Amino acid sequence: MALGDQTKEYLERKKAGLYALLQNWAGQLEGYAKTHAPWTDRTGHARQSLHGGVESSGDELVLYLSHGVEYGIWLEIAHGGNYAIVRPTVDAHISRIRQTVKDYWSG
């Protein structure tokens, strides 16, 4: 196997591992958001529809947390953001996410 092939194979394994790492973070973000959402449930749909995931586009991976109900945006911006959960969840975890990604690529 040529050096270029080994390098390519190594990078593909690392990318797959990064995807798995981010999927783990997506689940953690989703769980945190569902547990810490500050609004009072009426139907439970907004809380149940919060979801995290990872999208892949070429060489780019995007970790996301999102509402799954149309009115989710209003929970985020209404009443001065008192019902917001997406941004507070990201803010609570972003430094640890960055560190785990950095550690992953360093190791």
C-alpha positions in Angstrom: 0.0 0.0 0.0 1.4 3.4 -1.0 1.9 6.2 1.5 -0.8 8.3 -0.1 -3.3 5.4 0.2 -2.4 4.9 3.9 -2.9 8.7 4.5 -6.2 8.7 2.7 -7.4 5.6 4.6 -6.3 7.2 7.9 -8.1 10.4 7.2 -11.3 8.5 6.2 -11.2 6.6 9.5 -10.7 9.9 11.4 -13.6 11.5 9.6 -15.8 8.6 10.4 -14.7 8.8 14.0 -15.4 12.5 14.1 -18.9 11.9 12.8 -19.5 9.4 15.6 -18.1 11.9 18.2 -20.5 14.6 16.9 -23.4 12.2 16.9 -22.7 11.6 20.6 -22.6 15.3 21.2 -25.9 15.7 19.3 -27.6 13.2 21.7 -26.1 15.1 24.7 -27.3 18.4 23.4 -30.8 17.1 22.7 -31.1 15.5 26.1 -29.9 18.7 27.8 -32.3 20.8 25.9 -35.3 18.6 26.6 -34.5 18.5 30.3 -33.7 22.2 30.7 -36.3 23.8 28.4 -37.7 26.6 30.5 -41.3 26.7 29.2 -44.3 25.0 30.8 -45.6 22.2 28.5 -49.1 22.2 27.3 -49.0 19.4 24.9 -45.3 18.3 25.2 -44.8 18.6 21.4 -42.2 21.4 21.5 -40.1 19.5 24.1 -40.4 16.2 22.3 -39.5 17.7 18.9 -36.2 19.2 20.0 -33.6 17.2 18.2 -29.9 17.2 17.6 -28.0 15.6 14.8 -25.1 15.7 12.4 -25.3 16.6 8.7 -22.5 15.8 6.2 -21.9 17.7 3.1 -18.7 16.8 1.3 -15.9 17.2 3.8 -18.0 19.4 6.1 -19.8 18.1 9.2 -22.4 20.2 10.9 -23.6 19.5 14.5 -27.0 21.0 15.1 -29.8 21.4 17.6 -33.2 22.4 16.4 -36.9 22.7 17.1 -39.2 20.4 15.3 -42.3 22.5 15.6 -43.1 25.5 13.5 -43.6 27.7 16.6 -40.2 26.8 18.0 -38.7 30.1 16.8 -41.2 31.9 18.9 -40.1 30.0 22.0 -36.5 31.2 21.2 -37.2 34.9 20.6 -40.5 35.7 22.4 -40.6 37.4 25.8 -37.0 38.5 25.6 -35.7 35.0 25.1 -37.0 33.8 28.4 -38.1 30.5 26.8 -35.0 30.1 24.7 -33.3 26.7 24.9 -31.2 26.2 21.7 -28.7 29.0 22.3 -28.4 28.4 26.1 -27.7 24.7 25.4 -25.0 25.5 22.8 -23.5 28.1 25.1 -23.4 25.6 28.0 -21.5 23.0 25.9 -19.6 24.8 23.1 -16.2 24.9 24.9 -16.3 21.2 25.8 -17.4 20.3 22.2 -14.5 22.3 20.8 -12.1 20.7 23.2 -13.2 17.2 22.4 -12.9 17.8 18.7 -9.4 19.4 19.2 -8.4 16.4 21.4 -9.7 14.0 18.8 -7.7 15.4 16.0 -4.6 15.7 18.2 -4.6 12.1 19.2 
